[in-house]
Amino acid sequence: MSLADNIFIEMCNDEEEETEETEAEDKDTTAKKKENLKTVGEKKDGCIAFKLRNATSKKIIGLAIKTADETEFPENMMEADDVFELKEKKRVYFSKENSEAETAEAIKSIYYNTGYVIDTHTAVAASVYKKYVAETSDETKTVIASTASPFKFTRSVMDAIDKAKYDKMTDFELVDELSRIANVAVPQAIEDIRTAPVLHDRVCDKTEMKAVVKDILGIK
């Protein structure tokens, strides 16, 4: 877990704290109200949930969690306008996602082994399934349904296949090359973009998306 300036934090397991609260309620006729805490991260099946208190002398604007097998910290889990106030408690939801490298490897290996080009979403499913088979030895026939097109993530897909070859190409050059190697026609919606007028030209970091959308809509 990483915070600016090596900040120290206190955290407690949800289950342990709830047990302590239950025991206290049994001894005291006045039951404690359940804490209504702000959250960091997304609650998902199988995620790790814990409460975190800012026991430092500084406000915190960034939180990242790194597992033992990772060499670098991932992106900030907190929203752009979120602040972890002094002595504040938050509920944190953490789940280990499939890494970008694993997703890229799935795209690359499936293309070179079969000639079929998958999108990044399908690559996550394929990579997770591969891990599942390795951990369980369950060889049951499995169908992975693609829910997106590689043309929607052209640069990510083509860089995964051969970054040295494709990284310098323009977006539309990549579209044409993807169509060629996948032997699939370019979707009409993509073709229409070639001559479509530019309506939006604002660029922002993904951590700023919420604030930018509010600004565009005039929401304070």
N, C-alpha and C positions, 0 to 999 in steps of 0.2 A: 504494500500500500504506500502510495507516495503523496506527500503534501509539500507545498513550498516551504523552503527553509528548514527541512527536516522536522516539521511540526509533530509533536507527540499527540496521540489521540487515545481516548478511552473507548472501548467497545464492549458490549455484553451480548451474549447469545439470547435471542428472543425467547427461546423455550425456558432457559434458566430464569430469566427475569419474570416471566409469566408465572412460573412455579412459585417464586418467592412472593409475588403479589397475591397468588391464590392462598398461600399459607397465612399471609397477613390478614387477608379478608376473613379467614376462618376464625382468627383470634379477635378481630375487631368487627363490630357490627356495622361500621361505616365502610362500605366497599369503596375502593379507589376507582375513580373513573379511568377508563382506558385512555392512554395518551394518544392524542391526535397529532401525530408527527408528520412533518413534510418528508417526502421520499427522494432518494437519489437512486437512479437506475430503474430498470423495468422489471416488474414482478413476472416471472415465468415459471413454468413447471420445472422443478429440479434446481432452482436457483438457491443460493445461500442468502439468508436474510439475517440481518443483525442491526442493533441500534448503535449509533455512534454519537459521542458527545464531544464537542469542541472544548477540550480542557486546556487550550493554549491561551496566549495573550493576544492573539491575532484573529481577524476575520479570515475565513478560508473561502477561496473562489475556485479551487480546483481539487479534484479527487480522482485518483487512478489506482487500480489494483492490478498487481502483477503476480502471476503464479510462479512457482519455483522453476518450471521448465521454460519460462519466457525470459529473454535477455533484455527486452525493452518494455517500458511502461506503455500501455495503450493510451487512447485519447481520454480527455477529461470527461468524467461521467456526469458532471454537473452542468445544468443549463447555463447559457451565457449570462442571464440576468439573476442567477441564483447566488446567494451568499450564505455561508455557514457562520452564523453569528456566534459571539462568545458565549460559552456555556450552553449553547443550543444543542438539542438532540435531534437527530434525523434517523429515519429508517432506511437502511441501504440494502438494495437487492443486487446481487452479483452473480453472474453466470459466465462460465468460460465459453466464449464463442469460438467458432472455427476460425483459424487465423487466415489472413489474406494469402499467405504463402501456401497454405494447404488448399485453399480454394483455387488458386492459380495452378497448382500441381494437378488437381483433379481435371481442370479444363484441358491442360496440356496432355496428360496421359491418355485421356479418353479420345482426344483428337488423333494422336499419333498411333494409338492402338486400333481405332475403329474408323477414323475419318469423319466422325460425327462431332459437330461443334455444339457445345452446350453453353448456356448463359451462366452468370455468376450465382444466381439463386439455386439453380439445379446443381451446380458444382458443390455448393455447401451440402446439399442433401446427399450427393454421391460420396463426398468425403466422409461425412458422418456415418453413412452406411458402411463404408469400408472399415472404419474404426470399430463399428458394432460387430462386424463379422470377425475381425481380429480378436476382439475381446471375448466373444461368446462362442465362436466356431459354428454359429447358426448359418447354414448354407441354404436356407429356404429360398426358393425362387422369389425374387422381389422386383416390383415395378416402381420406378421413380418417375413421377409425373412432372414434366417441365411446366412451369407456370409463367415463364417469361421467354423472350426472344433474345438471342445473342446480339441482335442488331440494336437492342436497347442499351447495351453496355459494350459497344464495339471496341473501344480502346482497352478496357480491362481484359476483355476476351482475347484480343489479338496480342496484347503484351504478354499474356499468360502463355500463349502458344510459341511466340518468338519475339521477345522484347527488343533484342538487338536489331532485328529485321524491320519491325513494324513501328517502333516508338517514334520515329521521325516523320511518319506519314501524317497527312492531314486527316481530319475526321471523315470526310467523304472518300478519300483514297482508301481508308480502312474499311468503309462500308462496301466498296467495290471489291476489295481483296477478300473480305469475309464471304461475300456472295460467291466469289470464284472458288475458294478452297472448300466451302461447305456445299457447293453445287445447289444453292438455294437462291431464288430470285429476291431481289431487294424489296421489302414490303412497300406498298404504295405510299403509306404514311411517311416513310423515310424519304422516298423519292420526292414527295411534295415539299419537304423541308429545303431541298436544294434551291428552290426559287421563292420560298416564302419570305415575306418581309420580317425584319427583326423587330419584335414588339417589346422585349424585355432585355435590358443590357446590364442590369445590376449583378454584381458578383460579390459573394460573401463567403466567409468560412462557415462550415456546417454548424459550428457552435453558435453562430450568430443568426441562423435561419429564422428562429422564432421572433427575434426582435425585428428583423428586416421585414418579415411578412406583416407584423403588426404595423410597421411604419408605412408600408404600401397601402394597407387597408385603412390607415388613419386611426388605428386603435391605440390608446394610451394605456 
